[in-house]
Amino acid sequence: MRAGDSDRQAVADTLKQALDEGRLELLEYDERLQKTYAAKTYGDLSGLLDDLPGTVVSQRSQPRSDAAPQAAAPPPVSSSRTGQIVRAWLGGFGGIFVVCTVIWLATSIGSGHVENFWPVWLLIPMAFGVLGRIGRGNRT
């Protein structure tokens, strides 16, 4: 039986989790990931997760019984996915913002008077980036 995109993505997500936990080396992860995305059938996917503890074979997609194809609705943006996006953007831009704020504070103290708060300009692209990522949801 042919595997669907959701089946390949479930295996890829499990492999990523195993890599993050240190159960797979990067080279082995890369090899398995290539096999995962090249898989056309469930037989191609079998064996990729067998040696990883705690993995359960993903539930296979079931063929639809209705003959008329329906447009698939985009999956809802989960709060955990949104949180990951916000943390990723705030991590990079937030770090730069903090460094610039410290520089602003040091120059203000060094000059003896409060300078204009120029790091605020960094918040504009950061806000657009976060809002854009949240707006796109899972289509990243």
Residue pairs with C-beta under 8 A, 6 or more apart in sequence:
1 41
1 42
1 60
2 40
2 41
2 42
3 39
3 40
3 41
3 42
3 44
3 45
3 60
3 61
4 61
6 61
7 42
7 45
7 58
7 60
7 61
8 36
8 37
8 39
8 45
10 58
11 36
11 39
11 45
11 48
11 49
11 58
12 33
12 36
12 37
14 49
14 52
14 55
14 58
15 24
15 29
15 32
15 33
15 36
15 48
15 49
16 29
18 24
18 29
18 52
18 55
19 26
19 29
23 52
23 53
24 32
24 52
32 48
35 44
35 48
36 45
36 48
38 44
39 45
42 60
46 57
49 55
49 57
74 137
74 138
74 139
75 137
75 138
76 137
77 134
77 137
77 138
81 137
81 138
82 134
82 137
85 130
85 133
85 134
85 140
86 130
86 133
86 134
88 133
89 126
89 129
89 130
89 133
90 126
90 130
93 122
93 125
93 126
93 129
94 126
96 122
97 119
97 122
97 123
97 126
100 118
100 119
100 122
101 119
103 119
104 115
104 117
104 118
104 119
107 115
108 114
108 115
133 140
